[in-house]
Amino acid sequence: MFKARSPIATLVAGGGRDGATGERTLRIEAHPSLVLAQLALYRDGAPQAQAVARAVLGVDLPLSATEVSVAGDVRLYRTGPEQYWLRAPDERTVAALSSALDPRAGAVTPLSSSRALVSIEGAAARDVLAKGLAIDLDPAVFRVGQFAQTGLHHVGILVERRTEQGFDLYFPRTFAVTLLEWLTDAALPFGYEMAFRA
């Protein structure tokens, strides 16, 4: 059976680096078991999809293109008109959503194999990301529980502020090595640890 392998495994296995002061103030984590799917709704499919999202996921479809809908380990992002990304704890959740959704209302497409997820956390995380993101990361503007679609190193990404000092970055797997190299270069003055999230 085919098993997906992370394109950044070698970089993560290399561990971290000490910063200018000899400390490691940041933690960069890759998520090898990311379960991500896209929910695309057809015309007039929103009412049925809303009912299914509540019943299966325990969450409402987000109305805003910046606020994340959260229920336990389920995260739902509105990425476009009638388009959503679902981050789920396991493939069974995606399968349950797909089975419950009327095919006339919309479709669920797996994205796990095409996207990578990296988290960066620490007091300097905002400073590191500000070197490459063209959005205002001030906590008064980009609050915990918000996300934005932007670009980093010429690649389209989705960035979510998970905590005051923690961010999740979703990006195409084909650019995973390039973006992680950019991230570790930008983090080098502060020092960082690297790991896989269990």
Secondary structure, DSSP 8 states (H G I E B T S, - for coil): ------TTHHHHHT--B--TTS---EEEEE-TT--EEEEEE-TT-HHHHHHHIIIIISS---SSSSB-EEETTEEEEEEETTEEEEE-SSHHHHHHHHHHS-TTTEEEEE-TTTEEEEEEESTTHHHHHHTT--S---TTTS-TTBEEEEEETTEEEEEEEEETTEEEEEEEGGGHHHHHHHHHHHHTTT-EEEEE--
